[in-house]
C-alpha cells in the first residue's frame, strides 16, 4: 500500500481527459495512491471515459460538450480551489505521465510553496516524434522569450499550479485556446513575478495507436500569435530574449522515480 506524501492532503490532482477510456482508470487509481484528492474532468467523451471510472473514489466532472483542454482545466481548478486546495497538480489521462512522480512536485513545493512547477521531459525522450519535438522547441523559444525565463518543455501538461497563481491569473480558456492557455499562463505568471521552475520527469509511451490532441502546425501557430502579441505589447522585450539565451535551461532537476511503489 502506497503512503501519500505528507503534503498531499493540501493539494488536488486534476486529470482532464477526452476519449481516454482505455487509460483513465489506471491513471486515476495510481494518482489516488499519491494524493487523496483527485478530480477527473471528462471533456464530453464518447468512448465511455466516465464509465471507466465507475466505483473509483475520485471526483468526476463531466462536460456535456467538448470544451477543449483549457475549459476542462479551468473547471477542475475551480473545483479544487473551492475545496481549499493549496495547489493543483495536473497530468494527462493518456498514461504518458507517471503518477508515481507526483511526490517530486510536492517535494519541490515544500521548498518553493509559491512556485509554478513544470514537468520537463529530457530532450532525448521528446525526440520520439520529430515534428512534435520541433514544434515544442519552437514553442519553448517563443514562450521563454516572452516570459524572460529559460522554460524547458513548455507544452508539458504535468504541472503544479500554486493556488495563489490560479487566483490571480486567468487567461481565456475557450475551446480554440486549449494549448494556448497552458502557454499563456506561463508568460503571465512570469510577468507577475511568480517563480517558474522545472522538475525533470520521465514520459511513458502512449498506450495504443491514438494520436496526441496537440496539433503541431495549428497549435504552434496559435501559440506564436499569442506570444507575438505579448511581445509587441512590451516593445519586443529584448531583455527576455537575452535571458532565454544566457540562462541555464533547467532550474531544478530531480531523480526520476520508477513506475513501481
PyMOL commands that set and color helices and strands:
alter all, ss='L'
color gray80, all
select helices_A, chain A and resi 8-10+24-34+51-53+68-82+99-111+123-126+130-147+163-168+175-191+216-232+238-246
alter helices_A, ss='H'
color red, helices_A
select strands_A, chain A and resi 11-17+38-42+59-62+87-90+116-121+159-162+196-201
alter strands_A, ss='S'
color yellow, strands_A
deselect
rebuild
show_as cartoon
